Amino acid sequence: MNVHFQNMTLVRSSEREKRVQVLVFKTNLQFRKDVQLLAPILNATRGIIRWNVDHDDIDNVLRIETVQPGVEDIIRIVTNAGYFCEELPD
């Protein structure tokens, strides 16, 4: 089951000029309720364009398209919310 939440915040033109990064993480976001608890935090994070969690993947992959927060920032945000988060290599 893919659970997909999308940040609905518009990207400002100055942010649009920045390079969009796609960051991919292994997580322990196993259940819909986990994603629902994390959604307001990710949606409120400036620079995140869209994100989703793939529950069909064994690593419960969190994929984030962002112009601002980097890998360390995302890991800190997710772990501060009480979840495991580790960057997956390319």
C-alpha positions in Angstrom: 0.0 0.0 0.0 1.5 3.3 -1.0 0.5 6.2 1.2 1.0 9.5 -0.5 0.8 12.8 1.2 1.8 15.9 -0.6 2.9 19.2 0.7 0.5 21.7 -0.8 2.5 24.8 -0.1 3.4 26.7 -3.2 7.1 27.1 -3.9 8.1 30.7 -4.1 9.8 31.9 -7.2 13.1 32.5 -5.4 12.9 28.9 -4.1 12.0 27.6 -7.6 15.3 28.9 -8.9 17.1 26.7 -6.5 17.9 23.2 -7.5 15.4 20.6 -6.5 16.9 17.6 -4.7 15.3 14.2 -4.4 16.2 12.6 -1.1 15.4 9.0 -0.2 15.4 7.5 3.3 14.9 4.2 5.0 12.3 4.6 7.8 10.2 2.7 10.3 7.0 4.5 9.1 5.1 1.2 8.9 1.5 2.3 9.5 -0.8 4.9 8.1 -1.1 6.5 11.5 2.7 7.0 11.6 2.6 8.9 8.3 -0.4 10.9 9.5 1.5 12.0 12.6 4.5 13.0 10.6 2.5 14.8 7.8 1.9 18.1 9.6 5.6 18.4 10.4 6.8 17.7 6.9 4.1 19.8 5.3 5.2 22.8 7.5 8.8 22.4 6.6 9.8 25.2 4.3 11.4 24.1 1.0 9.8 20.6 0.9 7.9 20.5 -2.4 6.3 17.0 -2.1 6.9 13.8 -0.2 5.6 10.2 0.1 6.1 7.0 1.9 6.2 3.6 0.1 4.8 1.0 2.4 5.2 -1.7 -0.3 9.0 -1.4 0.0 10.7 -3.3 2.8 12.5 -0.1 3.9 9.3 2.0 4.1 11.0 4.5 1.9 10.4 8.2 2.5 11.0 10.1 -0.7 11.3 13.9 -0.5 11.6 16.5 -3.2 13.1 19.6 -1.6 14.9 22.8 -2.4 16.1 23.6 1.0 16.3 21.1 3.9 19.3 18.8 3.3 19.8 15.1 4.4 20.8 15.9 7.9 17.9 18.3 8.4 15.3 15.7 7.3 16.9 13.0 9.5 16.7 15.4 12.4 13.1 16.3 11.7 12.0 12.6 11.4 14.0 11.4 14.4 12.8 14.3 16.6 9.3 13.1 15.7 10.2 9.7 17.2 10.9 7.7 14.1 14.0 6.0 12.6 15.4 7.7 9.5 18.5 6.8 7.5 19.6 8.1 4.1 19.6 5.4 1.4 22.5 5.4 -1.0 22.0 6.1 -4.7 
